[in-house]
Amino acid sequence: MPVAVFTTTMDGSAAAASLTTAVDVGTQRYENVYLEIPTMTSNSQLHILAAATLAGTYRAVYHPAINSATSSLNKFAVSSGVSGLIPIPNGLRFMKVQSTASVSFSAEFKIHTSSR
């Protein structure tokens, strides 16, 4: 099973929301994609952004809502207080991670991919 790990960094010096550098996972179609979230001291949420090209406009990735009575879609969001591996949608080539508030230090995120 081919496995690849891509690394991106979020600068912690900003006093507001932050973005990582872009990650290009290539053209291979991966069956499993996970975002590794480091231990962070921040109260922000993390959002996955994706674009059609590396220099393109990065937009929020949405997923079906569990409670469709209030909204049919929600931004893909994870609390940054939780470290670990979080499954994210496959099929995205160019991605960034965005925090909704400042992080207290530079954070390194890894995107783990695998396929058969």
C-alpha positions as CSV (number, residue, x, y, z in Angstrom):
1,M,0.0,0.0,0.0
2,P,1.7,3.3,-1.1
3,V,1.9,5.8,1.8
4,A,2.9,9.4,1.6
5,V,3.2,12.1,4.3
6,F,3.1,15.8,3.4
7,T,4.1,18.5,5.9
8,T,3.0,22.1,6.2
9,T,3.6,24.8,8.9
10,M,1.5,27.5,10.5
11,D,3.3,30.5,11.7
12,G,2.4,31.3,15.3
13,S,3.5,34.9,15.2
14,A,0.2,36.3,13.8
15,A,-2.2,37.8,16.3
16,A,-5.2,36.6,14.4
17,A,-6.4,33.7,12.2
18,S,-3.5,31.9,10.4
19,L,-3.0,29.8,7.3
20,T,-0.4,27.1,6.6
21,T,1.6,27.0,3.4
22,A,-0.1,25.1,0.6
23,V,0.3,21.3,0.3
24,D,0.3,19.5,-3.1
25,V,-0.5,15.8,-2.6
26,G,0.0,15.1,-6.3
27,T,-2.3,13.5,-8.9
28,Q,-2.5,10.0,-7.3
29,R,-5.9,9.2,-6.1
30,Y,-5.6,8.3,-2.4
31,E,-8.2,6.2,-0.6
32,N,-7.4,7.5,2.9
33,V,-6.4,11.0,3.9
34,Y,-5.8,12.1,7.4
35,L,-4.7,15.4,9.0
36,E,-2.4,15.0,11.9
37,I,-3.0,17.8,14.4
38,P,-0.2,18.5,16.8
39,T,-0.8,19.4,20.5
40,M,-1.7,23.1,20.5
41,T,-2.5,25.7,23.0
42,S,-5.2,27.5,21.1
43,N,-9.0,27.8,21.3
44,S,-9.4,28.1,17.6
45,Q,-11.1,25.8,15.2
46,L,-9.2,24.4,12.2
47,H,-10.7,24.4,8.7
48,I,-9.5,22.6,5.6
49,L,-9.2,24.8,2.5
50,A,-8.8,23.5,-1.0
51,A,-8.1,24.9,-4.5
52,A,-8.0,23.7,-8.1
53,T,-4.4,25.0,-8.6
54,L,-1.5,25.7,-6.2
55,A,-1.9,29.5,-6.8
56,G,-5.7,29.4,-7.0
57,T,-8.3,30.7,-4.6
58,Y,-8.5,28.4,-1.5
59,R,-12.1,27.8,-0.3
60,A,-13.5,26.1,2.7
61,V,-14.3,22.3,2.4
62,Y,-17.8,21.5,3.5
63,H,-19.3,18.2,4.6
64,P,-22.9,17.1,5.0
65,A,-24.4,18.2,8.3
66,I,-25.6,15.7,10.9
67,N,-28.5,18.0,11.9
68,S,-30.0,19.0,8.5
69,A,-32.8,20.9,10.2
70,T,-30.5,23.8,10.8
71,S,-28.2,23.6,7.8
72,S,-27.4,21.0,5.1
73,L,-23.7,21.7,5.0
74,N,-21.0,22.7,7.5
75,K,-17.4,23.8,7.2
76,F,-15.1,20.9,7.8
77,A,-13.9,22.0,11.3
78,V,-11.9,20.4,14.1
79,S,-11.2,21.8,17.5
80,S,-7.4,22.5,17.8
81,G,-7.3,21.4,21.4
82,V,-7.6,17.8,20.2
83,S,-4.4,16.3,18.9
84,G,-4.4,13.2,16.7
85,L,-5.3,12.0,13.2
86,I,-8.5,13.3,11.7
87,P,-10.0,11.8,8.5
88,I,-10.5,14.5,5.8
89,P,-12.1,14.1,2.4
90,N,-10.0,12.4,-0.3
91,G,-9.8,13.7,-3.9
92,L,-8.4,17.1,-2.9
93,R,-5.0,18.0,-4.4
94,F,-4.1,21.4,-3.1
95,M,-4.9,22.1,0.6
96,K,-4.2,24.5,3.4
97,V,-5.2,24.4,7.1
98,Q,-6.7,27.6,8.6
99,S,-7.1,28.5,12.2
100,T,-9.9,30.8,13.4
101,A,-7.7,32.4,16.0
102,S,-4.0,32.8,16.7
103,V,-1.8,29.8,17.7
104,S,0.8,30.4,20.4
105,F,3.7,28.9,18.4
106,S,4.5,27.6,15.0
107,A,2.6,24.4,14.4
108,E,3.5,21.6,12.0
109,F,0.7,19.8,10.4
110,K,1.1,16.5,8.5
111,I,-1.3,15.1,5.9
112,H,-1.1,11.3,5.7
113,T,-2.3,9.5,2.6
114,S,-2.6,5.9,1.6
115,S,-4.1,3.8,-1.1
116,R,-4.0,0.1,-2.1
